[in-house]
Amino acid sequence: MDNGVKGDSRVQKQARSAADAGWEVVLLGMAPGQKVVTWKLGEADVRLVPMPRTFTARANGWVRRKASGAKRRVLGAKPPAAAPAAAQPAAAAAAPVAAAAPRKRRLDGIRTAGEKVTHGVRRGWDNTALVVYKGVLGDRAWQRLDPQLWKFEVAFGHVIDSLKPDLIHANDFRMLGVGARATRRLRAAGHPVKLVWDAHEFLPGLNSWVDNPRWLPAQVMHERYYAREADAVVTVSERLAEMLQQEHRLPALPAVVLNAPNAEVPDTSGEQIPDLRESCGVGPDVPLLVYSGAAAPQRGCGIMIEALPHVPKAHVVYVVGRPQSGYMKQLMARAEELGVADRVHMVPYVQHWQVVRFLSGADVGVIPNHHFPNNEISLNTKFFEYSHARLPLVVSDVKIIADTTRSTGQGEVFRAGDLTDYLRALDIVLADTQTYRSAYDKPGVLEKWTWEAQARVLDDVYARLLPGSPPARN
C-alpha cells in the first residue's frame, strides 16, 4: 500500500483476516523515515520500507521547484539605510515613506505579472507535453508525464522479489504498476504468481489534488497500461465494479469487497477503548455531531461549522488523521470567526477495531460530501462505521449514500452544500434520534455490512486463483 498502513483500515483488515484464514501474509507500506519498520498485525507481518530520499528522474528534461513559503526579494536594489529619525524634520521624515508606497505597489505589480506569465508558460508547457507524449507513446506516456511513480518501484520492487510471493495484492492505482512489474519479473524467473488489483476509486473521476495538468492523465494512463494484467480485480462497490469493467474492458466483473467494520472486535489484550465525549470534554446531554475520516473541502466538512450558530447547544467533533493539518486549522479559524470555536473539537484516529465503539458516543453521524464522481458511486467507510455505531445519519444527496439512507430509514438527506437544507435535516434527526436508531433493529440491515462477510469474498478470490490453498470460511 502507498501509505503508512496505520491509518488505512481496509488494508489492515485484509491482512489480518487473510492471515486468520491460513495465508502467510506480509503487508508492505511506506516507512515514515529511512529505516525499515516492522510489527505484527494479528498473524500478519507488517513491513514499512523507506522511500527514496531524493528522486531525480526528470519529466520533459526539466524539474519544477515550487516556491511555497519561500521569501522572495522584491525586484530592485537593496534600499539605502535611512537617516536617523532624530536628524530629520517630521515632514521630511514622512516624504520617503510616501514615495516608497507607490514604488512598492509598482514592484508588487511587476512581480505578480511576472508570476502569472511564468505560471502560464509552465501550464502551456505541461499541456503541450501532455499532447505530444500521449500522441507518441500512448499509455506509456505516464513514464514521461509523472516519472515520480517510479519511486514506488525503487522502494518496493526488490522487497517483493525477495519475498517470492504466490499472490500479490496491489492496493489502489499506484501499487498496480508495482505489482504488475513484480509479477512479470517473478514469472520470467520461473516463479508462478497471481496478481490481485484492489481498486479503491474510479481514477478518471478523481478530483486531482496536484496543481499540474499532467498529473491525473499520467495516473489514468498508468492504470490503463497495467489494468488488464491483473488476474483478478476487487473493488468497493457494485457501481464501481461496472465502471471499471467498462473502462478497462475487463474479462470479468470485479468482485465487491466493502470496507465494512469487524462484527467481532479482535483481541486487544484488554486495551481500553477511548471515550468520544471524554475526548471532547462534553457531558452526556450535549448534542454531539461527528464527522469521521479524511477531511477535505470536497467532502463538505465546513457546513457543520457554518451551522453551529443556528444550533446553539450542539457540539461538532472531527475524528481525523491529522487534527493539526492546514485544512483543519482553516476550519477552526472559521469557527473562531463565527464565535463557536469552543464547540468544535478535533481528535485523532483510534485503532480501526475501536472506531465503532468510539463513534457510538455521538448523537448524529454526518456525511456532507459534495457532488464529485467518486462520492456518488459507493458507500464510504464512515457510512458503515456510523451504521454499526447505530448513529442517526445526516447525509448529503450524493447518490448511493442518499438512496441507501432513504431506503433503510436510518437518517435524513439534504442538498449538498445547502446550509438551510442541512439545518432542516439536522433538526428533524435531533428531534427524534431514537426512531432513526431503531432502523438498525431491522433484520439484515447490519449483517451484510460486516468485514467477516467481506472477507469471505476475498478468500474466494484468493482460493480461485490458487486452488488447494487455504480454503474459504464456512
N, C-alpha and C positions, 0 to 999 in steps of 0.2 A: 504494500500500500504506500502511496506517496504522501504519507503523513507520519506523525509520531505514535500512532496506534492508540494511545491512552484516551484520546477524545473521540474515537471512532467506534461506536457501539456495534455497528454491523460487522466489522472485521473481527472484533473481539469475540462476538457470539459465534461467528463462523468457525474460528479456530478452536474455541473451547468445545463446541458441540461435535465438530469433526473428530477431535481427539477422544471425546467420550464415546464416539461410535467405533473407535478402534484404529483410526488412522494415526500414523506418526506425522505430526504437524509442526512445521516451522513457519512462523509468521514474521515476514520481513517488513520493516518500516524504516523511517528516516531518523537517524540519531540527532539529538539537539546540538552536539558538538562534534569533535573529531575523534571520538573514541567509540568503539562498539559497546552497546548497552544491551544486556540480556536480563530476562526474568521469565518466570513460569506463569502461564495463564491456564489454570487447571492443569491438564496433562500436556498442553501445547507449549512449545518453546517460542518465546518472542526474542527476536534479534533485530536491534536497530543499528543500521550501518551508516557510517559518515557519508555525507555528500561531498563532492569535490569542493575544496576551499575556494579555488578560483577556477573559472571555466572560460577559456579564451577563444572558443570557436566563434568565428565572425560570420555575421549574416550580411551578404551582399558586399563583403570586403570592408566593412566599417563597423565600429561599435559605438552605440549611442550611450552617453552618460547623462543621467538625469540629475539636474542641479537642485533637487528638492532640499530645502532648508539651508542651502549654501548662501553665504553672504557674498553679494556682488558689489564691486566698486562702481559708482556712477561714472559715466564717461567723463573724461577731462582730467586735468592735473590735480594733484593734491592741493586743497585750498591753503593759502598762506595763513600763518598764525596771526590771530587778531591782536591788536594793541591792547595793553591793559585798560580795563574799563575806566579806571580812575583818571586816566590821562585824557579822556575824551569827554567833550560836552555831550549832554543827553541826546540832543538832536543828531549830532554826528554819529554817536554810537548806534542809533536806530537805522541810519541810512544803509549800511552794508546788509543788515537783515532784510530790509525792504527790497533791496536789489537782488538779494540771493533767492527770494521766494520765486519770482518768475523764472530765474535761471534754472532752479531746481525742477520747476514744472516742465520746462522745455527739455531738460535732460531726461526726466522720467518719461516724457512722451516719446523721446527718441528711443529710449531703452525698450519701452512697451512695443513700439512699432517694430523695432528690430527683432524682438522675441516673436512677434506674430509672423513676421516674414520667415524667420528660422523654422518655426513650427510648421508653417505652410509648406516650406521646401521639404522638410522631413516627411510630412504627411504625403506630399506628392510623390516623393521617392519611395515611400512604403507602398503606395498604391501602384506605382509603376513596377516595382519589384514583384508585387503580387501577381500582376497580369503577365509579366514576362516569364517568371519562373513557372507559373501554372501552365502557361502555354507550351513551354519547352519540356518540362519534366512531369506534367500531370500531377498525380497524387504524391509522387516522390518529392515534390517541391517543398514539403514540410521540412526537409533536411536543411534547406536554404532559408526558409522563412522563419523558422524557430529552431535553430541548432541547439538551444538550451535544453531541448528534450533529450539530447544525448547525455546530459549529466546523470540522468537516471540509469542509463545503460552503464556508465562508468561506475556508479555506486553499486548497482545490484547484479550486473551481468556475471561477474566472476564468482559471486557468492552462490548464485543459482547453479552455475556449472559445477561448483564443488559439491553441492548437496546431491546432485544427480536425482532429482525428484521423479516420481512416477506420474505426478499430476501437478500442474502449475495453475493456481487460481489467481488470475490477474484482476485486481480491483480497479475499476474506473478507466478513463481513457488514456492516461499517461502510462499505466502499467501494462496496457495491452501490447504496446510495441516491445517493451522489455520482455514480456512473457513469450511473444511470438518469436523473437530473435533467439531466445534461450531454447525454445522448442526446436528451432531449425538446427542449432548447433548440437544439441544432445542427440537428435535423430541422425545427424550426419556422422556423429561419433559412434553410432550403433546402439544408443540407449533409447528405448521406446519411452515416449512421454506424451501425455494428453494436456491440452490447454483449455481451461475454462475462463471465459471472459465475463466478468460481473459488471454490467453497465448500470451505473447509478443514476444517470440522467441522459436526456436527449441533447447531445452536444451541439447540433446545429441551432438549437433553441436557447443555448446558454447566453445569459447576459454577461458579456465579456467584462472582466474586472481589470483588464490591462489596456492602457491608453496607447494602443498600437494596432492599426488596422490589419496587420499581418497575423496577429496572434491567433484569433479564433479560426480564420481559414486554415492556418497551419495545423491546429489541433484536429479540425474536421478531416483534413487530408490524411493526417497521421492515422486517425481512427479508421478511415475508409480503406487505407492501404493495408491494414492488418486484420480488419474485422472478420473476413472470411477464413482466416487461418485458425480461428478458434474451433475446437472440436465440439464445444457446447457453449451456449450463451445463457446466462441468467440475468434477470433484471428485477426492478422493484414494483412494477405494476403491469396489468394486462394491456392497458393502452400503450404504454411504452414498449412492451414486447411487440405489439403490432407495428409500431412506428419503426423500430429497429429492423424488423424483418423486411419491411418495405424499403427502408433507406439503404440497407446493405445487401439486399437480395439473399437473405439467409435461407438455407435449405429447410430449416425447421423453426417453428415459433419458439422464442426463448422461454425458458421456464421462469415462473414468477416466484421470487423469494422475498416476501415482505420483511421490512426491518421492524418486526414486532418485538415487544419485550418478552423476557422469560416469564412463563407462568409460575415456575418454581425457581426461587432465588437460590443461586449456587451457595455452597457452604463458604461462609466468610469468616470462619473461626471466631465467632462471637463479636465481630466488628459492629459497632453501634452505627445505625443509620442516622445522619443528621436530621434535625427538625427544621422545616422550612420557615415556620413562624418564629422560632428562636433565632434563626439566621437573620431574619428581618427585624427582630425586636418588636413584634406586634402580638397582641393578645388574640384569644380565640374568637372574639366578637367583631374583629375588624374585617371588613370585606377585602379579600386579598385576590388580586388578579395576577396570573402568572403567564409569562412568555418563556419558553424553554427552547434552547437550540441556538444555531448560528444566527447572529443578528446582522441585518443589512438594510439599507433603505428600501430595496425592492421587496423586502419581507414585511414592510409596513409597520415596523415597530414603533414609530413615532406617534401613531394615533392613540396609543394607550396613555401617553403623557398629555397630549392635547386634550384628552377627555377629562383628566383629573379635576380641573377647576369646576366641572359640571357634576362631578360625583364626589362631594366633599368628604365623605367618610372612607372612601376606598383607598387602598394602597396598591402599588404595582411593583412586582418583582420580576427582574430579568435573570434567568438562570443561563449563563453564557460561559463560553470557554475562556474569554479574556475580558473580565469586567472593567479593565483599565484601557481598553482599546480606544483608538481615536473616535470611532463611531459611538461607543458608549459614553464617552466624555461629551460628545455633541448632544446626545440625548439628555444627559444630566444638566448641561448648560441651558438647554431649553426648559427643563423643569425648574431651574432657578429663575429664569425669566418669568415663568408663569406663577412663581411663588409656591410650587408644590414639591420642591426637592426633598422635603422631609418625609414625603410619602412615596418616594421612589427608591428602590433597593436593587442592588446588583450583586449577585452571589455567583461563585464559580460552580462548574460542573461537579457532580459527585460521581462515584463509580457507576457504570451503566446498570449494574444489578440493583443499585439503590434508588434509581431515578423515580420509579413508580411510587414507592413509599414516600420519598422526599416530596414529590409534587402533590401528593394527596392532602397535604396541609393547606392547599389553596381552596378558594371558593369557585373560581372560574378559570378555565384554560382558554387562552386567546391565540388564534391563528389569523393574523391580519394581512396575509400575503397580497401583493399587488398582482395584476394580470400580466404574467410573463409565461412563456410556453411551458417551462418545466414546473411552474407552480400549478398548472392546470391538470396535469396528467397522472398524478399519483397521490396516494395517502402518505403524507410525510411521517417521519419518525415521531414527532411530537404528537401527532394525532393519535397514534397507538398508545403512547405513554400517558397522555391525558385520559384516554379511554380506560386504561387499566387502573389509573388513579381514581376513576369514577367521577371525573370532573364534568360539570356542565360546560358546554363549549360556546364560545362566540367566535365565529369564523367568517372570513370574507367569502365573496361569491365566486372564488376560483372553483372550477367545475367539479372535479371528483370529490374534493373535500366537502363542498357545499351540498352536492347531491347525496352523499353518504350521511351527512349530519341531518339533513331533512328526513331521509328515509328511516333512520333509527330513532329520531326524536331526542337525540342527546344534546341538542343545543339550538342556537338561533344563528341565522345568516344575515350579513349586512353587505351593502355595496362597498367594494374595495376602495379605500381611500376617502370614504364619505363619513365625516365625523358625526353628522347628525344621525345618520342611519346606524352607525356604530353605537351611539348612545341609546338609540331606540332598542336595539337588540340586547345591549347590556342591561338596561333597565328591566326588560322582560325576564331575563335569566336570573338576575339578582332578586327579583320579587318572588321567585318560586324555584329555588335551586333543587329542592327535593324531587320535584317532578322530573327534572332532567336527569338526576342521578338514578331514578328508578328505571330509566331506559336501559340501563346496563343489566337489569334483572331478567330481561327477556332472554329465553333460551337461544344459544347460538351466537349472540352478539359478540362476546369476547373470546369464545373458544377458538374461533378461526384466526384471531389476531394474536397468536402466541408464537414465540420463537420455536417452541417444540414442534409445532405444526409445520413451520417453515423449514426447520432442519431436516425433516423427513423428505421434503422436496429436494434439498441439496444432496442428501445421502443418495437418493435415487439417481441424480445426475452423475455423481461420482461412480456409483456402482455400475451404471450403464456403460461408462467409459472404460472401467477397469473391472470386468467380470471376475468373480471369485475373491474380490477384496472385501473389506468389512461390509457386512450386509446392512440394509436399511433397517430402521427401527420397526418394531412390530406395532 
